[in-house]
Amino acid sequence: MSQMRRGAIEYCVMALLRKDERYGFELAHTLAEADGLVTSEGTIYPLLSRLRRDGMVDTAWRESPQGPPRRYYSLTGDGLAALDAFNMQWTRFRDSVDRLLMEG
Amino acid sequence: MTPFESPLIDDYLNRLRAALAGLPEARRAEIIDAVAQHIADARIELAVESEAAVRTVLDHLGEPDDIAADAFEVEQVSMANGIRRRDLLVSRKALIVGVAAVVLVVGGVVSGFALSGGPTPPRYVPPTTTVVSVTVPNVVGLSTARAYAALQATALRVKVRSVPATIGVPPGSVVRQSPPAGTMVAAGTTVTVTSAAATSSLTTTTTIAP
């Protein structure tokens, strides 16, 4: 279960980057606010590091209005393709599980 | 606003650095930098001005040992995917190096739903998969990272238990393993390693499900 959970969280992170690039604190904070998803904000950093290494996200330094430059994360073309594929599979998976849970 | 100096933050980052020992240096630095920046951003955005508020930011981040456990697991998940793809290659290698490898053909295995798979729908796969018997290597005394690497290289899954640091035991090293070294098991079997935490007084368990 934990690997499935981790897999799902990975795609949640990628989904948060679908529209716009974001910086780490923003991502961690948003994810931690979603009920039952992650227990601690720090969890996201090993994941982001792996997503970057796998070519799913890219990073760039941007000036910050308040402090030193920040590392922003954005979704790559590969990341977007993987996210779309996951969306389709997830919907089927979720519907099937729901159906079996409800009807037995 | 100039944030005040807080020894809590240095202490936290030092604990994280110690807990991540054994990870490739670039990955370790990347995670530490990102966490350090998270703390800096949290202090700016949440207008953190007291020691108690810093403590809350660090509490929300989680224990350094837990972040490190995630980092090692994430590493293991990517490598496990590689091992699955290279099943046959692994078994051939095992034979060459003299590890007693018995290849059995087992029928009727249904493919699981792969979360990270491509766009093809889940379906039955042809009923052939290989089961490889491997000998559990000794990992007691190794760092958690080296234990991971050794067990992965033997096509075994790893469950890490973290116990409080003990005097006389190097932090982050494996103190126990189950099953013990020398046991013959099927490839993909989970080996539980118990490692001494760097500084945490918490006992935590993390599992990688098959």
Interface residues (C-beta under 8 A of the other chain):
Chain A: M1 S2 Q3 M4 R6 G7 A8 E10 Y11 Y23 G24 F25 E26 A28 A32 T39 S40 E41 G42 T43 Y45 P46 L47 L48 S49 R50 R52 R53 D54 Q66 G67 P68 R70 R71 A82 D84 A85 F86 M88 Q89 W90 R92 F93
Chain B: R27 E30 I31 D33 A34 V35 Q37 H38 A40 D41 A42 I44 E45 H60 L61 G62 E63 P64 D66 I67 D70 A71 E73 V74 E75 V77 S78 F113 L115 S116 G117 G118 P119 P121 P122 T206 T207 I208 A209 P210
